[in-house]
Amino acid sequence: MSRYSNDLRLKVITFFKQTDSNKKPIHSKSKTCKTFGISRPTLDFWLKIEGGGGLLETKKYHHGRISSVNLEELKKYIDENPDKYYHEIAKNFSVSDEQIRVLVRDKLGYTSKKNRQSIVKQIKKPKPNLVLK
């Protein structure tokens, strides 16, 4: 998503393109940038794309790698094999185990088993053999 709103972009461009009666610009690029608190390369970029009509277009950004794993197939595989480790599933789908872990947790909503007992409670201490004479 863009850092600047479309409203601000329009205001900056119209402010910069204001002219006097002799068709001379009223505001310089430097004054425009100082007024709106933007950088000069940003203004230059906006002027460049404004000429092509692309100033108000919103771009849909995709962060990260697009997965090659079909989510329906992954869900079916996990439902059939719930005891498989991530690295075993990843080997089957030819991707990394980290990618499988993220897909399973974020996209499918599955979580790993959580054990709430502390390790001390899990370990059973042997009772000492007491011999009374």
N, C-alpha and C positions, 0 to 999 in steps of 0.2 A: 504494500500500500504506500502511496505517496506521503511524504512528510507534510506537504502543503496542500491545502484544500483548493478546489476549483474556483471558489469565490475569491480567494486571495490572488490566485493566478490572474483572473480577469481584472481585478482591481489594479494589479501591478502593470499589466499590459496597457490598460486604458490610461493609467497615470503617465506612463512613459510616452505614449503616443499623442498626448495632448499637444496641440500646436496653437500658436498665436495667429493673429490676422494675416500675417505674411507667410503662413505655412511653415514656420520654423519651430522646431521642438522647444517646449518650455522647460522641460526637465531633462537633465543629462542621465546617463546610465548610473553614474556614481551617486547622484542625488536620489534617484529612484531606489537604489539598493540600500542607501542609508535610511531612507524614509520607512521602508518596509522591513528592514532588518534581514535582507537576504544577501547571498553572495553574488558577485559579478558573474561567475560562470553559470549560476542558476538562471539569472536573468537572460544571459546570452542563449542558453539552452531553450528557455521558454519562448524567446523571440524566434528562434530557429524552427521549433515545432509549431508555433502559432501560424507561421506562413503556410505550413502544410495542412492546417486544419486539425491537427492532432492535439491541441492544448487541453481540451476537456475530456479526452479519452481516458478512461480508467483502465489500467492494465491489471490483469489478474496474475499475480506473482505466485510461483510455486517454489516453496522453500524445500530444499532437500531433493533426494533422488526419487524418481518415480519408480515404484515397485513393479517388478515383472511377475509378481505372484498373484494369482487369481484368488481373491478372498473366499469365494464360495468353495473352491477346491481345498484351500487351507482349512477352512472351518470343518468340512466333511472329513478331512484327514485327521484332524485333531479329535473330532468326536469319535472316530473309529479307533484311534490309537491314543488314548488319554495319558498313557504312561510313558510316551516317548519324550526324550530330552530335546532341547532346542537344537543342538548340533545334529541330531539324527533327522529331525524334520528339515533342517536347512540342507542337509545332504540330499534329501529326497527332492527338494525344490530347486537345488543348485544355486542357493544364495547363502549369505552369511548367517550365522546363528544370531547375531545382534539384530539383523533385519527381521528375522522371524520373531524374535522376542518383542520388538517394537510393534510389529503387525498384530501379534496375538494380544498384547496388552492394550494398545491404543485403538486399533481398528475393530477387533473382535470383542474386546471387553473382558477377555478371560484373565484371571489372576492366578498366581501360583498358590499352592497350599501354604497356609500360614500356621506356624506352630507357636502358640502363645506361652507354652511352658518354658521356663528357663532351663538351661542345660543342667543346673544343679539338681532340679527336681527329676530330670530324666535319668540321671545316673543313680543306680541303686547301689548303695554301699553294702558290702557283705557284712553279715553280723559276725562278730568275733566268736570263736569257739571258747567257751569258758568251761574249764574243767575244775570242779570243786573236789577237794580231797578231804 
